[in-house]
């Protein structure tokens, strides 16, 4: 693989991870027990993120509020970033991402209506349609917006497990992501907060690269559109040589501003 492509993949790997999570790695609908702060308070505390939060295990699809249903033009802008353990521990790609602060990335995304599927671990066959993210569509759209059409071959969601997806990249490389935990909070009808944590592995090099990512996103209705504040925390995996230095503390924090504008019908 050309060195320029390797450099691009290493620099943009975390960018791909940070935003793919919120749109297509959708899993269980559950509320964390015993969380000392609300998720809204945790967002407001950026960059004082503290240690990893307690989350319940992920189960099934994440059900979004119906006001997110439809086709949207997403604009995502990195507005701030922090390396809480620097200079001792800094995640790969962090310094390169400084140049992306304030630069918007735009692409289409969509949320769709599906028949009710699960209530906890029990399948449901009747009831009103539910709103979920179109993970395959959104994942491919976002990945190509960040990395380019030539780099991203496809995004595949496991048909038996909506919590697992694989992003296929050029050069026989792939990013595999699996949601392990999730919580939601709905402080009012026009606001919705979701927290999700997943394990990821980047394959294709001499040695697979592992890490753990947690994304907290607070959506709110804004006129005909939707706005959101998002923070993604990157944690080291036990396979990382610096794991004992970091333990449950994030090594990188990224804060985004998201704006969703309705797509015109037929556009």
N, C-alpha and C positions, 0 to 999 in steps of 0.2 A: 504494500500500500504506500502511495506517495507520502513523504514526510509532512507535506502541507495538510493532507487530510487527517493524518494522525494528530497533528497539532490542533486542528479544528475540533476533532472529536473529543480530545482531552479537555479543551477549553470550554466546549459547549455541553459536555455530558451533564453537568449539574443543571444547566439551564433547561435542558430537555426534561430532566427529572422533576424540577421544581414545579413546572406548570402542568405536566402530564397528569400528575397526581389528582389535581382538583377536578379535572374534566372526565377522566375515563377510568380511573381506578376506584370504582364505586363499590362499596360493600355495605356492611351491617348498619342498621339503624338502631342505635343504642345510646343511652345516657351514661356517662361515667359516674361512678359512685364515689363519694368522699372527696371530690375535687375541691381543694380549699378556695380557689378563685374561679369565677366564671370564666368561660373562654373569652368573652369580651374583655374582661379585665386582663387576661393574659396577653391578648393582642395589644392592649394599651400600654403594657409594660415594656414593649420592645425598646431597646435591645436587652433589657434585664430579663432574660428568659428562664434562668434557673435550670434545674435538672429536668429530666424527661417526665412528662405528666403521666398519671395513671389513666389507662384507657381499657375499655372492654374489648374482647375479641370480636373481629369482624364476622358478620353473618349476612349473606345475601346482598342484594342491591341496596344502594342508598336511595331513599325516596326523597326527592326534592319537593319544595312547595310548587303548586301548580302555576304560580306566576313566573316561574322560570321556564315553563314549557314553550317551545318554539325554536325558530332559527334566529341566530344572533350574529352580529359582527363584534368580535371580541377585540379589545385593545388592552394589552397588558404592558405595564411600564414598571421596571425595577426602580424604586424610589430611594432605597437605602439598603445597606448591607453591613454586617458586622462579623468579626472573627473573635469571639469571646476569649479564646485561649491563646491568641497570638501574643508574642511571636513563637511561643513554644510549639504550638500545634496549629497548623493552617491546612484546610482541605485543598485537594487539587482543584485547579481552575478558579480559586477564589480571587486572586489578584487580577487575573485576566478579565473577570466579570466587572471590575470597577469601571471599565470603559463603557459598559452597557447601561450605567445609571442614567435615567432620564430619556432613554431611547425607546419609543413605543414599538411593539410588535403587534400586528393585526392579522386576524384570520377568522374564518367562519367557524362557529360551533353550534351545536343544537342539543336540545333536551326533548325527549319524545314521550308519548303516552304509551303505556304497556298495560296489559291485564295484570291484576294483582298476582304476585308470585309467592311471596312468603310472609308468614307472620311468626317471627322467631325462627324455629326450625321446622315449622309445619307449613306445607304448601297450601296456598289459598287459590280457589278456582272461581270465586264469585266476588263481586264488589266493584267499586268505581275504578276506572283506570288510574294508574300511578305515573308520576313523572320521574324519569331517570335520565341520566346522561347517555348520549349515543357515544359510547366509549371508543369504538373503532374509528368512527368518523372524526371525532374530536381529537383523538390521539394522533392520527395521521395528519390532520390539518395543522395542529400545533407543532408537531415534529418537523414538518416540512417548512413551516414558517421560520423556525429557528435554524435548521440545519440545511435546508435546501432539498429540492426534489431528487437530485442525483444521489444524495447521501442516504435518504430514507426510502427504503424499498417498500415496506408495509408495516402495519400494526395489526396484530392478531390478539383477540381476546379469547381466552379459554371458554368454549361453549358450556363446559361443565362447572366452571368456577369463575364468576364475574370478577373475583378479586385478583386474578392472575392475567397478565398480558405480556406480550413480547413485541418489542420494536426491532424490526430487522433492518440493519444498516448495510451499506456497501462494504465490500471486502470481507464478507462472511462474518460480520460482527453483529452482536445483538445485545439489547438491554432488556433483561427480564425483571419484572416488578411484581411483587405480591403483597397485597394489603394484608396486614396482620391484626390491626385494631382500628376502631373508629368510634366517635361519639358525635352527637348533634345537640344543638341548643337552639330553641326558638323563643327568644325573649318577648317577641310580639309578632303579630300576623305579617308584617312587612319586613321582618328581619329573620335571617336563618344563618346559623353558624355551624360549620362542620369541621371536625378534626379527624385526620386520618394519618395512620402510620404504616409504612411499608418497607419491606426488605427489597433491595435491588442488587443485581449482579450484572456486571458488564463483561461479556464474553467475547473472545476473538483474539486477545493478546496472548502472550506467553503464559500469563497468570491471570485468572479471573479477578476482577476488582469488586469487592463487596462494600456496601454501606447501608445505613438506615436513614430514612427521611420521614419527617412529620410536617404536615401542612395544615395550617389553621386558616380558614377563610370565612369572613363575615360578609354575607350578601345582604343587600337592602334594596327595596324598590326605590327607583328614582325617576318619577314621571312615567314615561312609557318604557324606560329602560331599567337596567339593574347596575348598581355599583358594588364594588367589593374591596375590602382590605384583606390582604393575604400575607402571611408570614410562613416561610418554609425554614425549618431547622434541619441541619444535616448532622447526623451522629456517626461516629466510627463503629465499625463492626468488630467483633472479637478477633477477626482475622487480621486486623490492622495492627502494625507494630506499635502504634501510639495509643492503642485502646486503653491501657491502664492509666495513661496520663489524663485521658478525657472522661472515661467511664460514662456516666449518664448525662454529661454536659454537652451541649451542641458545639461543634467546631466551626460552624458557619451559620449565619442567619441572613435570609433574604426577605426584603419587604417589597410587595408589589401593590400597585393600584390597578384594579380591573374595571373596565367599563364595557357593558354589553348594550348594543343598540339593535333594535329589531331590524331584521332583514326585510326588504320589501318582497312581497309575494311575487314569485316568478323570477327574482333576481339571481 
